[in-house]
Amino acid sequence: MRILFVHQNFPGQYVHLAPALAQAGHEVRALMLEPTARPLPGVACTRYKVTRSSTPQIHPWVAEYETKVLRGEGCARAALALREQHGFMPDVICVHPGWGEALFLRDIWPEARQLHFVEWFYGWEGHDVTFDPEFPPRGIEARLRLRAKNTHLLQGLVDMDAGVSPTAWQRSTVPQAFQHKIRTLHDGVDTDLIRPDPEAVFEHGALRLRHGDEVLSFINRNFEPNRGYHVFMRALPALLRERPQAQVVLVGGSGVSYGARPQDGRSWQDTLLAEIAPQLDEAMRARLHFVGRLPHPQLMKLYQVTRAHVYLTYPFVLSWSMLEAMSAGALVIGSRTAPVEEVIEHGRNGLLVDFFDREGLVRTMADALAAPPGTHDAIRSTARETIVRRYDLRRVCLPGQVALVEEIGRGPRVA
């Protein structure tokens, strides 16, 4: 079977699936915008190019769609070259439609079956954009702009033969007319690699932390409100006062992944740190460690030594970090939001707090740090068992993904 992966930052979510299919004997190729930092065995990679920039002064509601069209055009031209110059005719195209690459693939390969990674569909009520009253959407324009943002995603839902979503809640964001096409199947967590280790040591510069130390961890790709950074930071002064031995480790960047910067133009990291600074003395500030982004092996050490890991999010895409922390046996304190509640059952495999309940978050974090050794062992153990049973990469998710691709490749087009 001939399989093509399309992802602007390949391998992305396909880092395990693409080589697994190559190892199974399929011919596997990939189209991407940026050169891959991780060459994958058995996967032939081709870059596409975007040949022009967006139109100046275009209507702001159309600007984002034009960007998607430009990527789609570049991808289509590279796809056409694969077809005409190399005779490549895929049986299955696995594509993430979020950046526009999927827009014209049906015109290049009409008979190929398409499997889309359906990560997100923009919505209003019950979604991230209307969740936080501190940052309300501004007027009807915000709602109309949001509808325009779904244009390329709607075309993808029409074109795809099947889709896959990591969580049931993410699948539920898609219009009901298309949900029957989509299966819920997570990317998977390597539980053989990410596992508890009581001998682990986390080191960063002069900082050296071991299992049993009073460590509180918090991880974002970039620190911003969508992932509860503002809630967490505002809870820290009270926590640091109550727990004078606590070491708080924050992993992440100072850019923006999902929203806009503060109105003053600074990063959310700097803005919130400046907001709480008057409540921190020098000793408290010394126990607050911003370590930037970490290599994955170092990140695993933090999962293994932390006494409590805090994961807060608007209703949005579920982060790998929460599942990895659970796989490492961490005590996760999560927000009572979708899709966190799809994974964590309060008191059984983690602890849940209301996203906006600062006092409740402080109390839960302080209690977790103060608890005698062994207090939360059952929760930690059940957290790992949850990931092994439902999200294990090698034994659950990857076999399911391979089977899905092969099933689609054998079947007729259904779109």
C-alpha angles and dihedrals in degrees: 000000000000114000129186124196119201121192128137091225098033130216091031109133090357097065093114102025099056096055091040090058091046090051089051089061102262124134105247128192133169136207118204141160099220123046110260117250090205115054107208122215113253095008119116110207130206126184124219124207134223104220102193141026129242120286114266115245093007115158106283093231090056098042095083093047090050089055089053091048091051091053090044091051093050091048092047093052091051089047091051090052090052089053100043102033101034102024091233112166112175122211091202131023115201107196141167102221096195097099099041102259092122096057099097105018092103088061093053098043108019094173098048117106113235125216111189127200098229101200101155147358119194116244141165119218112049093011133107097264095065098029104091117058090198089067106032121179112259113245131298091315090071091054094047092047089052092054090052090053090064095057098098092038091056091053088052092052089053095046099044122094090203140354138206127211125190095225137024090239093054088051089051092060089069118090109272093241089070102036093092088067094057130082124199109235125144125225089242139237122247097234092175089063100032105056139128117287117180089191094057120127124197114208130182117162107308091345114105120174131178137192106281096034116119096260126163117188134197125180132191130159084228125000107250142130096265087071096041099257092142092051093048095047093050089053094053102079092059092043095049090049093051096042107042092178097050119121113201116203118193118192120193149073134278097235131093125264106165112012144015131294120258115280091255089063095241124121120270087241093060096037095054093040089054090048095056096034094095088059094053127080121204095267092051092048090052090060093055109089123191102189100173119221116337135208109257096250090055091046090055090056089056091051088052098050101037118110091203132007118204119212118178126171144162112240094290146110111330114246122234089224093072093052092044091051089052091048089054090054097254122157101243121205103198136180118257092244138111127303094013090070088057088069109024124063109194113252094004108069101355144346126269129205132180108265093233098039102103095172091048090051092050091049094047093048093045093048091049092051093045097047116114117251112284096023094117099029093114092052091047092049093048090048091058091044089054092055094044092049100042109019107028109142101211101037105030118014105033095047088049092050094048091048091049094052092047092047092052091046092056096046135076123261110276102181 
